[in-house]
Amino acid sequence: MKDIILNKNYWGRISIFGMILFGLLLTACSSDDDVSGGEITVDTIYLQDVDSDVQDREVNFARLGQLLRLEGSGFTGLRRVYINGYETTFNPVYVSDTSMLIQISSDTPIIEAEEDVRNTIRLVNDNSETIIEFEIRSSAPSINIVSHTLPQAGEEITVYGSGLIEVSRVVFPGDVEVTSGITYDEEDGEFFTVTVPEGVSDEGGSLYVETANGAAYSPAFFHVERGVLLNFDGKGELGEFGNTIRQEQIESEPIGEGNVSQGSYLPIRNDTIASFDAGKNRVAEVFTSGNESWRSQITPFIPATTPLEEVGFQFDIYVPEAWSGSGYLKILLVNNFNGGEWTGGVYNYVPWIVDGEVVPFETEGWTTVTIPFTDFYLFSDGEDYTFEDLLQYRESATYKNFGMFFENSDFTLGDVTGSSSEEEFPSSETSVQVYTDNWRIVSLETPTVTDFPE
């Protein structure tokens, strides 16, 4: 286990999060021995935020899930607290006559709250109550998926996350902004669509969006052309040895709707193969030449000291007909595997299993798959790996080729999820066609947006 360095916020985190945990477990009511209480006054409200440089900040608004400290008088004997009319659990252990802690429940209504209680906190004891005006905002918006992170100008992308209500502005890498033609999920705020403009920087980075709930960044994985390892059009070198797919089997006829193919691309099953037999591993394989240096190419923009969970592999995929029931892609960090592995420096991509259920996978056009390197089995044990650990693993390998197998063998649900499930997925003959393109390394770091710039 690597050394864990305790930073200056460690004990603050333990203390505050311990308070939150106890607050969720205990009821809102005081014991019968509590005094009934007198007049309640609230003078000041503070936001408790251990992730901020100012961990105890006076505020006039807060968001769902945030922890507040109320300062005033008369809190002894407090029976109930209502935020936006919603009865909110609090822990009486953390209530004194002049101060109390309370976390805003994620169930607190915002726009659904009745107008007469919206943006209010109401405190009640047996003898009195007080109502103060205090703005309650939805949770800050967030972005976790972009449908296609290496699109061409003029193509439409869909951005998924939460709190994406009334998206008014999208800024692409290179400070290219779009303020019109944005459509969004009005009901749940789970996605929006936007057309990619001209002039997006090839160096890539994060999308920045502004919404009615505030602003958010995507991970820094958008349009990272400098991270491309292999695009079958001249970037990177295709390895040709053994039974690997050769350059003459690469295709270039335009395919896909909406987001179409970008020049040449890789068909996993070429025209000479009608189908893949059941119970077979390594039925198709493709690799880089192994001459590439991730250290020289990638570390100028992703330092070797970067936590490994903030680095990932992306590739674009097109599956024109439903894929389910059999077959998966094995992605290999090095060329040191014979097929069938569910351990080591590989990751098995099985897109037709979602939450333990078979869901046929099909794409209308090209879409992006993002796999954090901590999902690769070698690095999935929860240790504190850095990008340097991955670089050293590759550099110490005899065969440094990075690549993919298509495998069509039996496996269990436990293989996919890492659980103890023995539910079996027996293989069958399949003629599924899977196309891939633009293999690349990207940063998954997400810049922070704060309501209170330091």
N, C-alpha and C positions, 0 to 999 in steps of 0.2 A: 504494500500500500504506500503510495507516495505521501510525503510529508504534507500535513494540512497546516497552513499558516492562519492563525486566528487574527483577523483584522480588528480595527478599533470598534467596528459595529457589532462584533459577534455577540457580546453579552447583552447589548441593546436588543438584538434580534430575539435572543432567548427570552428576555423579559417580556417584550411586547407581544410576541407571538404566543407565549405562554398565557398571557392575559386573554388574548383572543380565543384560544382553545378552551380555557375555563369558561369564558363567557358564552361559548356555544353550547357547553354541556350543562350549564346551570340555568335555572328558570329566572324569569324577570321579577318574581315577587320576593319581597323580604320575608323573614320569619315573623311569626305572630308577636315575638318579643320586641320587634322594632318599634320605635316611637312613631306616632302618626305623622309627624312632620308639620312644619309651618310654611310660611310664604317662601316660594322658590324664586330665585333670581339667577339669571345667567348674564355674566359680564363679558366674557371672552370665550371664543372657541378656537382651539388649536388642532392642527393636523399632526398626528403622530406618524412619521414616515422615516423608518430606519435606512431607507435607500437614498435619502436626500442628504445634502450637506447641512441642511437645516432640518433637524429631525423633529423639532417642536416649533411649528410655525403658526402664527395667528392667521386665520383665514375667514373669508365670508362666503365660501362655498366648498363643497366636497363632492366626491363621486361615490357611486355604489362600491361597497367593499372596503372603503377607507375607514381608518380608526381615528376617532375624535376624542379630545379631552375638553370637557366643559368646565369652566371656572366660574364660580359665583357663590351662592349661599343657599341654605335650606334644602340640600340634597338628602339629608338624613331622613329616612322614612319614605323614600321614593318608591312608588308602587309600579308605575307604568311609564313607558316612553313611546311616543308615536312620532314617526318620521314620515312626512307626506301622508299621514293618516294610517300608516302601517305600524302595528304594535311590534316594537323592536326589542328583542331579548338583550338584557344586560346582566352583568355579574355584580351583585351587591357587595362582594368582597372588595371591588375596586370603586366603591362609592364612599366618599367622606362628606362631611357637611359642606365643604367648599369646592369639591372637585369630583369628577366622575369620568370614566372611560366608557365609550360605546362605539361599536362598529356598525356602520350602515349596511343593513342586509342587502344582498344582491336581489332579493325579492321585492324591495321597495319600489312602488310604482313611481314613474316619472311623468310622462305625458298622460298616463291613465289615471293619475291621481285626481281626485275631485278638486275643482278650482279653489275652493275655500280652505283646503289643507295643503295645497301644493306649495313647496318651498317653505315648509314650517317644521319646527320641532316642538312637540308638546310634552311637557313633563307633569306627572300627576302624582299626588300623595292623597292621604285620606281627607285632608282639610283644605287643600288648595291645588291649583294648577297654574301653569304659565305657558304661554305660546310665544315663541320667538320666530322671527323671519330669518330663514337661512336657506340659501340656494342649494338644491340637491340636483346633481347632474348624473347622467348615465355614465357607465364605465367608459373609460377612454377607448376609442376605436383601436382595432388591431388588424394586422394583415399577416396571414400565414401561407397563402398559396396564390400564385399567379399562373394562369392557365398556360401561358407560353412566355418564357423569359428571354427568348432570343428571336423575337418576331421581326418582320420587315415593316418598314414604314407603310402605313395605310391599312395594316391588319388590325383586327379587333382583339383585345385581350379581355379576360374576365379575372377580376381580383377578388379573392375570397378572404373573409375574416369575420369580425364582429363589430357592431356599432357603426357600420358604414352607411349612415343615414344622411341624405341630402349632401352627397359628395359634390363639392363646388369647384375643386381645383386639384389637378394631378400634375406633379412636377417629375419629369423623367431625368435620368442621369444626363448631365450636361446642361442642367437648368433650363430644359425645354418644357414649357408648361402648356396644359390644356385646360380650358375653363368652359368649354361648350361641348355638346354632344355626349355628355356623360349620363348614362342611365344607371339606376341603382334599385336595389331591393327595398321598396318602400315599407313593406310590412315588418321584416325582421332585420334589415341592415346587414345581411350576410354576404353580399357581393355587390360589385358594380362593374360595368363594362365601359371601355374607353378605346378610341382608335389611336394607334401609335403614330406620333408625328414624325416628321423628318428631323434629322439632326441629333438623334439620341447618341450619347457618347459611347464609343466602342469599349472604353475602359469599364463601363458598367457601374453599378452601385444600387442604391435603394430607390424605390418609388416613394414620393412624399405626397400625402393626400390630406386635404382639408375637408372636414365634414361638420354637420351641425353639432356633433358630439365632441369636436376637437380635431386635432391632427394626429397623424400616424405615419410611420415609416414601414416599408416592407423590409425583410432581410436584404442584405446587399448582394442579391443574386441575379439582378436584372441586367441583361445585355452585356454579360461579361465575356466579350470576345477574346480578350487576352488570356482567358483561362482555357480556351479550346485546346484539347489534346489531339482530337481527330475529327475531321468533318468530311472526309472522303472527297474533298475538292482541293487538296493541296496543303491544308493545315494538318500537320502531323504526318506520320508515316505508317502506312498499313503494313503489318507483318505478314509475310507470305512464307509459310513453312508447314510441313505435315499436311493435315487435312483442313487447314484454315481457309476461310473464304478469300478468294483472290480478287484483285482489282477488276478483272474482266467480268466479275459477277456483281459488281456495284452497278446500280441503276440510276438513271437521271430523268426519265420521263416524268413530267409534273404530276403529282398525285396529292390528294387531300382537298377538302373544301374549306373555305375560309382562310385558315392558315395553311398555305400550300408548301410543298417541299422546296428546299433551298438548294438547287443544284443537285449534286449526287448524294445518294443515301444508301444505306445498307439494308437489303432484304435478308432476313434471317433464313428463310426457305427460298432458294432460287428456283427457277423454272424447271430445272432438271429433277427436282424432288417433289413428287406428288403429295406425300404425307410423311409424317414421322411415326415410326413404330412405337407401340406402348412398351413400357418397361426399359427404356433406353436412356442413358445419360450421354451428354456430349454429342448430341446428334448434329449439331452445327456449332461452329466456333469461329471467333474473329478476335484478333489481337492487334495492338500497336506493335511497332518494330522492336520496342524495348530500348531504343536509343535515346528516348526523350529523358530530360532531367526535370522532374517536378520542382526540385530545389531552385534551379536557375530560372525556370519559367514562372513559378507560382509565388515563391517567397517575396519577390519585390512588392506584391500587393497583399499577400496573406503571410505575415511573419511566421516563422517556424514555432514561435512561442505561443501562437494562438491556441486557445482551448479547442480540442478536436471537435467538440459538439458545435463549434462555430464554423466548421469547414464541411463542404459536401460535394458530392458528385451529381451532376445533372446530365441528362440526355433527353433528346426529343424523340417522341414515339408516335407512330401512326398505326392503328389497328382497324382496318376498314370493316371487318366483320366480327361478330361477337366471339370473344375468347373466354371459354370457361371449361372447367372439368379436368383439364389435363395440360401439362406443360408449364414451364417457368423459365425466366432468364436468370442465369447465374452470372454475377458480376465479380470479376477476380482482380484483386490488387496486384497479383503477380502470377506468372505462368508456372504454378507449382501444384496443380490439382488435377485429379483424374476424372472428376465428375461425381455427383451424388452427395457432396459434402454439405453439412449444415453447421459447420464449425470453421474456425480459422479465418484467413484473410479473404473471405467472400461474403456476398449478400445475395440471397435468392429473392428475386422480385416476382411475386405472385399476385398480380393486380386483380384477379377475379375472386379473391377471398377478401371480404370486407367484414370486419367485426365478427369473424368466425363463420360467416355465411358465404355461400357461392353467389356472386353477383356478376353476371356476364360483363366483360370489359370490352368497350368499343369506343373509338374516337371518330368524330366527324372530320377533323383536320388534325394537324400536328399539335401535340401538346407536350408539356415539359414534365419530366419526372425528377424529383429532388430527393436524394438519399443522404442524410447526414452520415459522416464516416463512423460515427459511434453506433450506427445500425449494423455495420459490418461486424460479424460475430466475434472476431478477434478483439474488437474494441468495445464490445457491448456489455462488459461486466461491471460498469459503474465506476471504474478507476478514473483518476484525473489525468487523462491523456492529453497531449498536445499534438499539434501538427508535426512536430519534430519526431515523435514516436512513429508516426506513419511514414515519414520520409526515411527514417532509419530502417524500418521494416522492408521497404522497397529497395533501398540501396544495398542491403545485405543479401538480397535474393540472388540466386544464380541466374534465373530467367526473369528479367524485369518487365516483361511484356504485360501490359494492362489489357483486359479483354472481357469477353462475354461468351458463355455457352448457352445454347438452348438445350434444356433437359426435359425429358418426357418420362420420368419415373414416378413411382409411388412415393407418397409422403403422408405424414400425419398433420393434424391441425397444430399439435404441439411443436412440430418442426417450424411452422410459420410464426406462431405467436410466442414461442418460448415457454408455454405453459405445460402442464402435465397431461393435456388432452391426448388421448390415443385415437381420436376419430380419424378414420383413414380416408385418403383421397387416392383411390387406385387410378393409375394412368390408363389411357386409351389412345388408339391411333388418332392423330390429329393432323389436319391440313391448315391450321391457323397460319395466317401470314402476319408477321410482325416486322415493321420497318423501324430503324433507328438512325439518328443523325446527331451531329454536334455534341460529341462527348466533351465534357468540360468540368473544371474544378472551380468552385465558387465559394465566396464567403457567405456564411449564414448569420453573421452578426447583424443585429437590428439596432439602429440608432434609437436613442431614447428621446421621447418628447415629454416635456414636463410642463405642467400648468404654471410653474413658478421658476422661470429662468433665474439661474444664480447670478 
